[in-house]
Amino acid sequence: MTSIRLTATAAALASLFATAPLAAQAKPPVAPPAAGQMDHSKMMDHSKMDHGAAKADGWKELDAYHMLMMATWHPAKDKNDLAPIRAKATEMVASAKLLAASKGPMSCQKPELLKAQAGLPVETEKVATMVAAKAADADLKAGLKVLHDRFDVLEECAGAGMKH
């Protein structure tokens, strides 16, 4: 009699496990929003990302500037928080100068990238001058956007992995 109960129990468990995946599959998948409808800034917290995968072929000066750009641009763009750029403007200028004086990998030795690299300190100093002059938030945010857009040219050097 005990073996009949065990067999019945085993059969019931086998039936349960065999149907469980089917029940889970019965629910329709949730479709992600179309690419044009996605708000990247709300979906990603750059402060918690592992940026190790976004390195520019070992170009540490570009990586360092990129980290500063992310720490200042995203709060300004996403939350209208200009405190980070006001606090880090001088550090960004120093980083831009180091980047301009450094030699990137061969994949970055294209004329448009070299031009962007050489011009980065001047563009960064413009933003730092705005910070020092206590520019209005809207003006500073616009200046930072111009700087970010110019920096995007250099991000090409790292390929799609560095884009944020």
N, C-alpha and C positions, 0 to 999 in steps of 0.2 A: 504494500500500500504506500509506503514511504517513497519508493522509486517512482510510482505513478504521480505523486504530488510533485516530486522534483522534476520529472519530465514535463508536467503541465506548467510548472513555474518557469522552467527553462524555455519552453515554447512561448510563453507569454512575454518573457523578457526579449527573446529573439524577435518576436513580432513587434514589440515596442521600439527596439533599436532599428529595425528595418524600416519602419514607417516614419520615424522622427526626421530623417533627412528630407523625405518627401514633403512633410508638413512645412519644414523650413523653406523649401524651394517654392512652395505654393505662393508665397508672398512676392508681389512684383518688386523688382529692384527700384530704388529711388534714383531717378535720373539726375545727374549733376546739371547745374545751370549752364546755359550756353556760354562760350568763352567771353562774348561781349557783355554778358550780364554779371560776370563774376567781379567781386570787389577784392582784389588781391590784398589790399591793406588790412581788411577785416579778417582775412583768412590766415594771415601769417604774422607771427610775432618774431620779428627779426632779432630781437634781443635773446631769444631762446633757440635760435637756429644754430646748427653746427656748420660754421662757415669754413671748416676744414676742407670740404669738398669744393669750395668756391675759390680755391687758390689759383693765382695766375702763374702757373708753371714755375713756382718757386720765386717769384718776383716779390720779395718781402716788402719793398717800398710801396708797390701798388696795393698789396694786401693791407698794409697799415693805413694807407689813405682811404681805401675802400671801407674799412671798419669805421673810421671817423665820419666818412660821408653817410654811412648808414645810421650812425648814432645821432646825426644832426638832421639829415634830410627827412627821414621817416617820421620823427616826432613833429616836425614842422608841417609836413604834408598831411599826415593822418590826424593829428590832434591840434594843429595850430600852436604847437608848443615850441617856442623859439629859445627857451632857456638853454638847451644843449648847444645850439650854434653860438649863442652869446658866451657860453662858458668855454667852448672849444675852438673858437676862431683862430686864436694865436697858435694853438697846437696844429691846426689844419694847415696854416701857412708854413710852419716848419716842416710838416710832413710832405707838403707839396714841393718844397724846395729839395728835400731829400729824394723824392720821386723823380723830379726833373733832372737831377744830377746822376741818377742811377742808370744802369744799362739793363734793359729788359731782355728777355729771351729772344732768340732769333725770330720767333713767330710774331713778335711785336715790333719788328724793325721795318714797318711799313710807313711811308711818308705821312699819311694822315694821323697815324698813332704817334709818331715822333713829334709832329706839330702839336698835337693835343698835350703830350707829355711836357714839352717845352713851355707851353702857354699856361699850364695849370697853376703855377705860383702866382702869376699876374691876376688870373681870374679869382683865385682864393683870396688874394690880398684885397681885391675889391670888396668882397663880402666882409673881410675882417675890418676894413675901413668903415663900412656901414655899421658894424657892431660898435666900433670905437666911437663913432659919431652918434650913437644911440638912435639909429634910424627907426622910423615907424615900423611896426610889425609887418604890415602889408608890403612895404618896400624891401625889408630884409628877406621876407619869404620869397618875393619875386627874384631878388638877387641870388638867393640860395638855389632856386629852381634853375636859373641860368647856369650856375656853377654845376649843378647836378647833371643837367643836360649835356654840358661839355665833357664832364667826367664819363658819361655814358660811352663816349667814343673810345676811351681807354679800356672800358670794360670789355670791348670786343676782343681785346688781346687774350682775355681768359676764356673766351668762348661762352657758350650758353650757361655754363655752370656758375659764373659769377653774377649773371644778371639777377636783379632782385626786383 
